[in-house]
Amino acid sequence: MTLAPGTAVRVRDSWPEAEGPAHIRTPHYLRGRNGTVMRLLGSFPNPEDIAFARPAPLRELYHVAFRPAELWPGGGGDELLVEIYEHWLEEPR
């Protein structure tokens, strides 16, 4: 599933680190938040698997933009641009 620029997305509100050791590249403060895909950066081995020497399937990595007001009370100013792997993205609610 390749996401086109301009696609609205939501970062999964998932906490796998609560179940044991995990290497998560998705910032806590973005989980459950809505953003917009800006661009596809390419496909890369999943770092969450590499950290534990497991086979690492290729995952698509995106630049996703977030409005500060969506993240923090009183947040204003420019957008926040974050690199997020596709398996962390879903349709917004």
C-alpha positions in Angstrom: 0.0 0.0 0.0 1.8 3.1 -1.2 0.4 6.4 0.2 0.2 9.4 -2.1 1.3 12.9 -1.0 -1.6 14.7 0.6 -3.2 11.5 2.1 -4.6 12.0 5.6 -3.3 9.4 8.1 -3.4 8.6 11.7 -0.5 7.2 13.7 -1.5 3.9 15.3 -2.1 4.2 19.0 -0.1 1.1 19.7 2.2 0.4 22.6 4.2 -2.8 21.9 6.9 -1.8 24.3 4.4 -2.4 27.2 4.5 -6.1 26.3 8.3 -6.5 26.6 11.5 -5.4 25.0 10.9 -3.4 21.8 12.7 -1.0 19.5 10.1 1.6 18.4 11.0 4.4 16.0 7.6 6.1 16.3 7.6 9.0 18.9 5.1 8.5 21.8 3.6 12.0 21.4 2.5 11.1 17.8 0.6 7.9 18.6 -3.1 8.4 17.9 -2.5 11.7 16.2 -3.6 12.8 12.7 -1.2 14.0 10.0 -0.7 14.3 6.3 1.7 12.3 4.1 4.2 14.7 2.4 6.4 12.2 0.4 7.6 8.6 0.2 11.2 8.4 1.2 11.8 4.8 -0.1 11.7 1.3 1.3 14.1 0.2 4.0 14.6 -2.8 6.3 12.4 -2.5 9.4 14.6 -1.2 12.2 12.2 -2.7 14.8 13.4 -6.1 13.6 17.0 -5.2 12.9 17.4 -4.2 16.6 16.8 -7.8 17.6 18.6 -9.5 14.7 15.4 -10.8 13.2 14.7 -10.9 9.5 13.7 -7.4 8.6 11.2 -7.0 5.8 11.3 -3.8 3.7 8.9 -1.1 4.9 8.0 2.1 3.2 9.1 5.2 5.0 7.3 8.5 4.7 7.6 12.1 5.7 4.4 12.9 7.6 3.5 16.5 8.6 1.6 17.3 11.8 0.1 20.7 12.8 1.5 21.7 16.2 -2.1 22.5 17.4 -2.9 18.8 16.7 -0.2 17.8 19.1 0.1 20.3 21.9 -2.3 22.7 23.6 -1.7 26.2 22.3 0.7 24.8 19.6 1.1 27.1 16.8 3.6 27.9 14.1 5.1 25.7 11.5 4.4 22.1 10.9 6.3 19.2 12.4 7.8 16.8 9.8 8.5 13.3 11.0 9.8 10.1 9.3 7.3 7.3 10.0 7.2 3.7 8.6 4.0 2.7 6.9 3.1 -0.1 9.3 2.5 2.6 11.9 0.0 4.5 9.7 -3.7 4.0 9.3 -6.8 5.8 8.1 -7.8 8.7 10.4 -10.8 8.3 12.7 
